[in-house]
Amino acid sequence: METTDLLLAIVHHILVFSVAALIACESVLTRGELSAAAIKRLAGLDRHYGILAMLVIIVGVGRVFYGMKGWEFYVYNWVFWAKMVSFLAVGLLSIIPTMRFLSWNRQASANANFTVPAAELSSVRFYLRAEMVGIVLILIFAAAMARGYGY
């Protein structure tokens, strides 16, 4: 049980930090003018972001049911639910950038002279910053939960 718990925790942490790193990469790539290559890179990064987010959920569920703390620790812990709400908020916030990246990629592929509208780029930057704030909240709640708060 201890080894399973440790392995699940390690994988979960690696995945969460990888998701945060991808959000940071997307944020950096959207700082300036976007070339067709940068748009394609954004779409690829965002695809990996989605895959990793799903893996975070899968491994997180594994931690709830196969971890040492037991499912009761999580189900009755308000900090856990605050963390889940934050994760859901980050997921919902990521929808707009994902839709924009896909749209821009299609348009850039069809038109070599395509430029990203400034208002759309500004909007995406806002959503990416909001996602980063959500990730910080998730980390705060995770640290509190690891120390027994909320139970």
N, C-alpha and C positions, 0 to 999 in steps of 0.2 A: 504494500500500500504506500509506504514512504517513497519508494522509487518511482512509482506511477505518479504520485503527487508532484514530486520534484520534476520529472520529465514534462508533465503537463504545464507546470508553472514556467519552466524554461522556454518551452515552445510558445506559450501564450505571451510571455514578455517579448520574445524576439519578434513575434508577429505584430504586436501592438506598436513596438518601436519602429518596425518597418513601415507600418501604415502611417505613422507620424512623419517618417522620413519622406515618404512619397508625397504627402501633403506639402511638406516643405519644398520638395523639388518642383512640384506644380506651381507653388507660389513664386519661386525664383524664376521659373521659365515664363511666367506671365508678367514679369516686371517691365518688359520693353516691347518693341515691335515684334510681332510673331511671323517668322518665315513659315513656308509650307513645311519644312523639315521640323521646325519647333512644334508646329501644330500636330504633326504626325507623332512626334515624341510625346506630347501631352496626352494624346489619345491612348498611346501604348502604356504610359505610366498610370493613367486612370483605370485602364483595364486591369492592370496588376493590383492597383489599389482596391478595386472591387473584389478580386479574388482573395486578396489577403484579409479583407474585412470579413468575408464569409468564413475563412479559416479561423479568424479570431473567435467568431461565434461558435463554430464547431468545437474548437479546443476549450473555449470557455464553458460550454455545456458539459464537456468531459470533466472539467475541473469541478463543476457543481456536483455531478453524480459519482465521480470516481476519486475525488480529492479527499484528503484527510479530514477536512472540516465538516464534511457531510452536507447534504442538501438543505438541512434545516437551518444551518448557519446563514445560508444565502437567502432563502425564502423569507425569513423573518427579520432580515437586516435592512433597515431603511437606507443605509449608505450604499448597499449593493443596488437597491432600486434606483437611487439617485445616479449611480454610475451607469446603470442600464438606460435611464432616460437621457443621460448625456451622450451615450453611444448612439442611441436612436436619433437624437438631434443632429449629431455629426453626419449620420447616414442620410438624413433628410436634407441637410444643407448641401451634401455632395451631389444631389440630383441635378441642380442647375448647372454647375460646372461640367458634369458629365455630359449633359445634353448639349451644352455649348461646344465642348471639345469634339463631340461626334459631328455636330453640324458644321463646325469650322473645317474639320478634316474632309468632310464630303465636298464642301465648297472649294477648298484649296486644291483638292484632287481634280475637280471639274474645271477650275479657272485658275490659271497660273498667276493672274494679277489680283487674286483675292486678298483683301486686307481685312483684318478683324475690326469690326466697328468699335470705336473707342468706348461707347457706352456699355457694350457687352463685355469688353475686357475689364472695365472698371467694376462691373457687377460681379464678374467671376473672382476678381481680386478680393472683393468684400466677402463673398461666400467662403473663399479659402481661408481668409483671416478668421472668420467666425468658426470654421472647422478647427483651426488651431486652438482657439479659445476652448472649444469643446474637448479637445484632446487633453488640454491642461486640466480641465475639470475632472475628466476621467482619471487622470493620474493622481489628483488630489484625493478623490473618493477611494481609489485603490489603496493608496497609502493609509488612509484612515481605516479602511476595512481590514487591512492586514494587521492593524494594531488593535482590533477588536471593537472599534467604534460601531455603533448602530445596532448591535445585537442585544 
